Amino acid sequence: MEIKELKLFPIGKVVNASYPFQIKIDDTFCQGLKHLELFSHVHIFWWADKHDNEKDRSTLVTDLPYANNVTAGVFACRAPYRPNPIAVTTCPIVNIDQNNGMIELAYIDAELNTPVLDIKPYIPVSDRIKEVKTAYWFDNWPEWMEDAASFFTEHE
Amino acid sequence: MEIKELKLFPIGKVVNASYPFQIKIDDTFCQGLKHLELFSHVHIFWWADKHDNEKDRSTLVTDLPYANNVTAGVFACRAPYRPNPIAVTTCPIVNIDQNNGMIELAYIDAELNTPVLDIKPYIPVSDRIKEVKTAYWFDNWPEWMEDAASFFTEHE
């Protein structure tokens, strides 16, 4: 297959990496936020720029930190090192200030200055699966994002 | 903000756009699929190449086809025309053939030859939200992806 490079660029970046987490969208794109305040959650697409290097982008398998003796493909986990270091986080919206291009989030696992690529609302009909099967190493993990914080605190 | 271009490239493409939908991953990346067969659903990240043009990439607001008289920002809907034409679809896995880089899916809303950018497993703790609020025009839409097909058939 011909490897054709695609034109991707940041539309904004993370400007505060603690609560309330903040994303500043470039002024050019503020209009694109219209009505996003009507949703409770967004998918934030971001670029794992710390892993945008040849070594990390050619990594195809990895030892899972949360599963003993399991080596999985990067497409079977959420590792930030992968051929295209795109990450997506589902984030609870705290506030949207369209005029200033400011998005406040209850949480995002991206660092300060991380480039943001895209934003989409979380819509149950596209995003919420009733019957899900995951690999066995997730057997004891929570069934819902709302239960993530307490789970990870208990297992630290 | 400095607009720095990021290096993105296809890892594969859609090779069959009807059931069972098929994605062929380039041979270079097949190893990255290891253990993906243990999951029931994947997020397929794809490039809406039909909309990779200046006009569509500078579109910031749009009339919603499913809501009368509503103009929303592209970051408040799933329109494929947006500054970075990245799309993501949550797809039920039918089969994974790691050796040949073939992924069979029950459904994907991407066309034949659409470039694929990334693949991640669907994991409830990251992806499943119990309490979701959406814009009012989704009030009568299904709460689950499993109910999408019958809903859209009834409303065609």
Interface residues (C-beta under 8 A of the other chain):
Chain A: M1 I3 K4 E5 L6 K7 L8 F9 P10 I11 G12 K13 I25 D26 F29 Q31 G32 L33 K34 H35 L36 L38 F39 S40 H41 V42 H43 F45 W47 D52 L60 V61 V70 T71 A72 G73 V74 F75 A76 C77 R78 R82 P83 N84 I86 V88 T89 T90 Q98 P115 L117 D118 I119 K120 P121 Y122 I123 P124 V125 S126 D127 R128 I129 K130 E131 V132 K133 T134 A135 Y136 F138 W141 P142 E143 W144 M145 E146 D147 A148 F151
Chain B: M1 I3 K4 E5 L6 K7 L8 F9 P10 I11 G12 K13 I25 D26 F29 Q31 G32 L33 K34 H35 L36 L38 F39 S40 H41 V42 H43 F45 W47 D52 L60 V61 V70 T71 A72 G73 V74 F75 A76 C77 R78 R82 P83 N84 I86 V88 T89 T90 Q98 P115 L117 D118 I119 K120 P121 Y122 I123 P124 V125 S126 D127 R128 I129 K130 E131 V132 K133 T134 A135 Y136 F138 W141 P142 E143 W144 M145 E146 D147 A148 F151
